[in-house]
Amino acid sequence: MDLNFKGTRLLVSDFAGCVGFYHKTLGFDLIYQAQSGEEADLKMGDTTLNLIKRSSMSKIVGMADNLDDDNLTDNVALIFTTLNLDETCKQLEA
């Protein structure tokens, strides 16, 4: 199966505050920040952490009414990549 773990994504409401916490307080390296200012990748050692504004993730998954509220949804997403989504889904379902 061609499935690769890319990293952990945190859905955050206070994006700037969270970037500051992970980067300045905990010492993660800021390796990417979207021009929109709504997503960033941080790295410490072999660990990559993706922060994304909850409202941005809502748009990506088509759940604008549900992901904006911190109390209604999960706050963490594990991100995987694959070259062939249909084939990977078939293998996972088997």
TITORGU-399632 format. One record per residue (C-alpha): residue number from 1; residue in three letters; x, y, z. Coordinates in pm, 1 decimal. Layout:
BEGIN
+-----+--------+----------+----------+----------+
| num | residu |        u |        v |        w |
+-----+--------+----------+----------+----------+
| NUM |    ala |        X |        Y |        Z |
...
+-----+--------+----------+----------+----------+
//
This chain:
BEGIN
+-----+--------+----------+----------+----------+
| num | residu |        u |        v |        w |
+-----+--------+----------+----------+----------+
|   1 |    met |      0.0 |      0.0 |      0.0 |
|   2 |    asp |    133.7 |    341.3 |    -93.4 |
|   3 |    leu |     38.1 |    539.2 |    216.9 |
|   4 |    asn |    271.9 |    789.9 |    379.0 |
|   5 |    phe |    230.0 |    980.5 |    702.9 |
|   6 |    lys |    294.4 |   1348.7 |    633.2 |
|   7 |    gly |    236.3 |   1498.7 |    975.2 |
|   8 |    thr |     -4.2 |   1624.4 |   1236.3 |
|   9 |    arg |   -239.7 |   1914.0 |   1170.7 |
|  10 |    leu |   -381.5 |   2125.0 |   1451.1 |
|  11 |    leu |   -701.3 |   2318.8 |   1383.6 |
|  12 |    val |   -671.0 |   2646.8 |   1570.9 |
|  13 |    ser |   -884.4 |   2953.5 |   1628.7 |
|  14 |    asp |   -605.2 |   3187.5 |   1741.7 |
|  15 |    phe |   -366.7 |   3122.9 |   1453.0 |
|  16 |    ala |   -114.3 |   3400.5 |   1528.4 |
|  17 |    gly |   -106.6 |   3310.2 |   1897.9 |
|  18 |    cys |    -47.3 |   2941.4 |   1821.6 |
|  19 |    val |    229.1 |   3011.4 |   1569.7 |
|  20 |    gly |    396.8 |   3233.9 |   1827.9 |
|  21 |    phe |    364.4 |   2967.3 |   2097.6 |
|  22 |    tyr |    511.4 |   2682.4 |   1893.1 |
|  23 |    his |    777.5 |   2897.4 |   1726.4 |
|  24 |    lys |    888.2 |   3144.0 |   1994.3 |
|  25 |    thr |    801.2 |   2961.5 |   2316.1 |
|  26 |    leu |    867.7 |   2596.7 |   2227.2 |
|  27 |    gly |   1138.4 |   2660.7 |   1967.1 |
|  28 |    phe |    989.5 |   2498.0 |   1657.4 |
|  29 |    asp |   1140.5 |   2624.6 |   1331.3 |
|  30 |    leu |    886.7 |   2805.0 |   1113.1 |
|  31 |    ile |    948.1 |   2643.1 |    773.1 |
|  32 |    tyr |    640.7 |   2762.2 |    581.6 |
|  33 |    gln |    365.9 |   3017.9 |    624.3 |
|  34 |    ala |     92.0 |   3066.9 |    366.5 |
|  35 |    gln |     52.6 |   3414.1 |    219.9 |
|  36 |    ser |   -305.7 |   3405.7 |    344.7 |
|  37 |    gly |   -169.5 |   3389.4 |    698.3 |
|  38 |    glu |   -398.1 |   3096.5 |    776.4 |
|  39 |    glu |   -161.0 |   2797.1 |    760.0 |
|  40 |    ala |    194.9 |   2724.2 |    870.2 |
|  41 |    asp |    436.5 |   2433.3 |    897.6 |
|  42 |    leu |    672.7 |   2412.2 |   1192.3 |
|  43 |    lys |    948.9 |   2160.0 |   1249.7 |
|  44 |    met |   1146.8 |   2033.1 |   1545.8 |
|  45 |    gly |   1383.1 |   1745.2 |   1473.0 |
|  46 |    asp |   1196.2 |   1490.3 |   1262.3 |
|  47 |    thr |    855.1 |   1619.3 |   1370.4 |
|  48 |    thr |    652.2 |   1843.9 |   1141.4 |
|  49 |    leu |    348.4 |   2019.8 |   1279.1 |
|  50 |    asn |     93.8 |   2193.2 |   1056.2 |
|  51 |    leu |   -122.5 |   2468.5 |   1203.2 |
|  52 |    ile |   -430.0 |   2577.4 |   1013.2 |
|  53 |    lys |   -699.8 |   2825.3 |   1098.6 |
|  54 |    arg |  -1022.7 |   2640.8 |   1172.2 |
|  55 |    ser |  -1219.5 |   2846.1 |    919.9 |
|  56 |    ser |   -970.8 |   2753.0 |    644.3 |
|  57 |    met |  -1003.4 |   2382.8 |    722.7 |
|  58 |    ser |  -1380.8 |   2422.8 |    722.4 |
|  59 |    lys |  -1365.4 |   2546.7 |    362.9 |
|  60 |    ile |  -1131.0 |   2263.5 |    258.3 |
|  61 |    val |  -1358.8 |   1987.8 |    385.3 |
|  62 |    gly |  -1687.2 |   2162.3 |    303.4 |
|  63 |    met |  -1812.3 |   2190.5 |    662.2 |
|  64 |    ala |  -1817.6 |   2564.8 |    714.7 |
|  65 |    asp |  -2090.9 |   2550.5 |    976.9 |
|  66 |    asn |  -1927.9 |   2281.1 |   1190.6 |
|  67 |    leu |  -1551.9 |   2340.4 |   1213.1 |
|  68 |    asp |  -1562.6 |   2702.6 |   1323.0 |
|  69 |    asp |  -1673.1 |   2607.8 |   1673.8 |
|  70 |    asp |  -1391.7 |   2469.6 |   1894.5 |
|  71 |    asn |  -1642.9 |   2270.8 |   2099.1 |
|  72 |    leu |  -1811.5 |   2082.7 |   1814.1 |
|  73 |    thr |  -1523.3 |   1910.8 |   1634.0 |
|  74 |    asp |  -1185.7 |   1748.7 |   1668.4 |
|  75 |    asn |   -883.1 |   1972.9 |   1698.0 |
|  76 |    val |   -627.5 |   1736.9 |   1543.1 |
|  77 |    ala |   -602.1 |   1570.8 |   1203.0 |
|  78 |    leu |   -342.7 |   1315.3 |   1095.8 |
|  79 |    ile |   -235.1 |   1387.5 |    738.4 |
|  80 |    phe |   -150.2 |   1104.3 |    498.6 |
|  81 |    thr |    -55.6 |   1114.4 |    131.3 |
|  82 |    thr |    -92.2 |    854.5 |   -142.6 |
|  83 |    leu |    -27.6 |    845.7 |   -515.2 |
|  84 |    asn |   -350.7 |    659.5 |   -593.6 |
|  85 |    leu |   -639.0 |    742.0 |   -360.1 |
|  86 |    asp |   -887.4 |    499.2 |   -515.5 |
|  87 |    glu |   -646.3 |    204.5 |   -491.0 |
|  88 |    thr |   -545.3 |    292.6 |   -135.8 |
|  89 |    cys |   -912.8 |    310.3 |    -31.3 |
|  90 |    lys |   -977.0 |    -32.7 |   -184.1 |
|  91 |    gln |   -682.9 |   -180.0 |      6.1 |
|  92 |    leu |   -795.6 |    -22.7 |    333.3 |
|  93 |    glu |  -1150.0 |   -153.4 |    288.8 |
|  94 |    ala |  -1033.8 |   -511.1 |    218.5 |
+-----+--------+----------+----------+----------+
//
